């Protein structure tokens, strides 16, 4: 049986966040980043997978500022999204 990948758990581990208090906010950021990946043409098979976990974590971290209005996606995030979009010819063919 294949392991089920949980993006929320992966992001929390990478950002060293424990407990469940911030789960709703983190999930909203994850959803936002996933929508960005879809719009950028990242293959559906890569979204919400271990392959994109680092990119999603980077995006969540970039946006995580407790609503200060200064959330900006980093150059690394943009570069990695482009790379993911080009996997298997890119486009929404995943």
N, C-alpha and C positions, 0 to 999 in steps of 0.2 A: 504494500500500500504506500502511495506517495505521501510525502510530508505536505501538510497544508501550510502555505506561507502566510504569515500575518504581518502586513505592512506596519500596522500600528505598533506592534511589539518590536519590530525591527527598528523603527524610528526611535522609539523610547529607549531601547538599549544603546543605540548609537549616540543619542544625546544625553545619556545617563540620567534619564527621568524615571523615577520609581513611583509606585502607587497609581491610582486611577483618577486623581483629582483633575488632571489636565487632559484626560482622554478625549472629551468632546471637542475641545479647542484643537488639539492635535489632529483629530480625525477630519475636522473641517479644513485644516491646512493641507492634509494629505489629499483630500478630495479636490481641492483647488489645484494642487500641483498635478494630480492625475488628469484633470481637465486640460491643463496646459499641455501636458504630454500628448493627449489625444489631438488637440488642435495643431500641435507641431508636427503631427504625422508619425509619431512613434507607433510601431506595430503593436496591436492590441495584445499580442502574446507576451510582450515585454512589460506592459503596464501592470503594476501590482505583482511583480515578480522579484526574485533575488537580484536579477540583472539590473533592475532600475532602483533598487532600494537605496543605494548611496545617493543617487540623483534626487530621489524624493526627499531623503533626509536633508540634503543640502538645501533644497527648495524650502522645506519646512523651517529649517534653521534660519535661512535668509529672511523669511517673512515673520518669524517669531520675535515680536517686539512689544507684546502686550498692548497692541493697539495704538502705539505712539505715532502711527502714520508715516513712519520712515522705512517701512519694509521695502527692500529692493533686492531683486534677484541678482546673484553674483555672476561675474563673467564665467566662472567655472561651470555654474549651473547651465548657462546658455550653451556653452561648448559641448557639454555632456549630452544635452537634449539633442543637439544636432547630430552627434555621433549615434545616439539611440535611434533617431529618425532614419538614419542611413542604413541601419542593420537590415539585411535581407532586401535591399533595394528601396527601403523607406516607404513612405506613403502609408495609407491605412489598409495595408494588405495583410496585416497580422492576423 
